[in-house]
Every structure is written in C-alpha cells, then in structure tokens.
Amino acid sequence: MESVNIHYCKTNLSRLLSRVELGEEIIISNRGVPIAKLVPFHTSSNRLASLGMDRERFIVPEDFNAPLPEEILAAFEGGEC
C-alpha cells in the first residue's frame, strides 16, 4: 500500500483514482501523518476484461458526422423549435 502526500494527491488525482479503481489502496498523508485512505468503492475484478463487450452490437450509421437538422441546432442554441 503506497502512501502519498496531499500535494502529490492534488496534482495526480486522476492517476491515483485509476489505480484505486483497479483494486489498489492508497494512503494520503499530511506531513507524514496518515489522514485518509483511498479504497475502491467496489473492487473491479478486471476492468480491461469489460472493454469491447458490446462490439458489433451497435453499428455507426453512415451519416454519423452529417450536420444536424435545423430544428435540433436551434434547440441547442436556445432558438425557436
């Protein structure tokens, strides 16, 4: 179990959370005194195993990058529908 200081935690929170998500526990210290522990909310058995589970369940339509219809654009921009 690794111990990190508060400054390191603030500048690397995303990295630390990725490690915790994979099951690691990390202690956060202030001037060498442990004050908190980052633990997974629920242990992920294997995050990488879930990648690609839905492959070929969704086909990207040919017009995926086509411009949106005017009424949808107006709704996004706050105009009249």
C-alpha positions in Angstrom: 0.0 0.0 0.0 1.5 3.3 -1.1 1.5 6.5 0.9 1.3 9.9 -0.9 1.3 13.4 0.4 -1.5 15.9 -0.2 0.3 17.9 -2.8 1.0 14.8 -4.9 -2.6 13.7 -4.5 -4.0 17.0 -5.7 -1.8 17.1 -8.8 -2.2 13.4 -9.7 -5.8 12.6 -8.5 -6.9 11.1 -11.8 -3.9 8.7 -11.9 -4.5 7.7 -8.3 -8.2 7.1 -8.9 -7.3 4.8 -11.9 -5.1 2.8 -9.7 -7.7 2.6 -6.9 -10.3 1.5 -9.4 -8.1 -1.5 -10.3 -8.1 -2.5 -6.6 -5.1 -0.7 -5.1 -5.4 1.1 -1.8 -3.5 4.4 -1.3 -2.9 6.3 2.0 -2.9 10.2 1.9 -0.6 11.8 4.4 -0.2 15.3 5.7 3.4 16.0 6.8 4.0 12.3 7.2 0.8 11.7 9.2 -1.8 9.4 7.5 -5.1 11.3 7.3 -7.1 9.3 4.7 -7.2 6.1 2.6 -8.4 5.8 -1.0 -10.1 2.5 -1.4 -12.2 1.1 -4.3 -15.9 1.6 -3.9 -16.3 -1.9 -5.1 -13.4 -4.0 -6.3 -13.3 -4.4 -10.0 -12.4 -7.9 -10.9 -10.7 -6.9 -14.2 -11.5 -3.6 -15.8 -9.8 -4.5 -19.0 -11.9 -7.6 -19.5 -15.0 -5.4 -19.9 -13.6 -3.4 -22.9 -15.2 -4.4 -26.2 -18.1 -6.4 -24.6 -20.6 -4.7 -26.8 -18.6 -4.9 -30.0 -20.8 -5.3 -33.1 -24.0 -4.6 -31.1 -24.0 -1.1 -32.4 -23.2 -0.1 -35.9 -22.2 3.6 -36.5 -24.6 5.0 -39.2 -23.1 6.3 -42.4 -24.5 9.8 -41.7 -23.0 9.9 -38.2 -21.0 13.1 -38.9 -23.7 14.7 -41.0 -24.9 18.2 -40.0 -27.8 18.2 -37.6 -31.2 19.3 -38.8 -32.0 23.0 -38.3 -34.7 22.4 -35.5 -32.2 20.4 -33.4 -29.5 23.0 -33.9 -31.9 25.7 -32.8 -32.8 23.7 -29.7 -29.1 23.5 -28.7 -28.6 27.2 -29.4 -31.7 28.3 -27.5 -33.6 29.3 -30.5 -37.2 28.6 -31.5 -38.0 25.0 -32.4 
